[in-house]
């Protein structure tokens, strides 16, 4: 995975973003792709149950607040789902 530049010479890659989300939402399935500070993430978690899509996205954005403020993550396209939604979508 390519490293992405963060202001002041630090680097960030998709694995680091995935790990940060998993630390904040430990039971989540997380997949992140992207480059040049533009990322797309899929986050599936039972922690989203009963929350609106906006609330789900706010949970994820809160975990990446510093990275977004520093422009390490300039754009983040999110797809969030509960585990039940994921299971229904994938016929589980």
N, C-alpha and C positions, 0 to 999 in steps of 0.2 A: 504494500500500500504506500502510495506516495505521501510524503509529509507535506503539510500545508503550512505556509508561513503565517506566523502570528506576529503582530507588532513587536518591536524590540528583539528580533532575532529568535524567538522561541518558535517551535514547530508544533503542529497538531495534525493527527491523522484520523481516519475514520474509526479505527479501533479505539482510540482515546475517547472519542465522542460516545461510542457504544458503551464503553466501560463506565463513563460518567453517568449515563442514563441508567445503566444497570445498578450502579451504587445507590442512586436515588430512588429507583423503583426495582427492588431486588428480584421480584418474581417476573420481571418483564422479558419478553422475547424482543430483541432489538436487532435491527439490520440497518446499517447506514452505508450509503454510497455517496460519492461526490469528489470534487476537487476544486482548487482555487477558491476556497472559503464558501463554496456553494454546495450544500448537502441536501440529501433526501433521506428521511428516516421513517421506518416502520416500527411502531412500538405497540406491542400487544400485551395487555396485563389485566388481571382481575381487579387491580386497584382502580381501574377506570369505571367499574360497574356503578351505575347510578349517577354518573357524571355526564354532563353535556360534552359535546365534541370540543367546545371552546374551553371548558374546564380541563379536559384531558390535555389539550395543547398547552394550556397555561402551566400545567404540572411539568411538562417536558421543558418548555421555555425557561421556567424558573431554575432548572438544573443547569442550564447553559447560559445563564445571565452574563457571567463574566466574559465568556468566549464571544458572545454576541456584542457586548459593549466594546470589546477590543478589536472587533471586526475579524477575529479568527474564524468566526462563523458569520458570514455576511448575509447569507440566505439559507433558510432551512425550510424545506417542504416537508410537512408532517402528515403521516397517516397513522392515526391511532385507532385501536379497536380493543374491545373487551375480549377475553379469552372465548367467551360464548359466541361472540360475533365471528371471531376467527374460525371457530369450529364449524359454525353454520356455513360460512363462506366456502370452507374446504371439505364439507361433507363428512366431518368427523362425528 
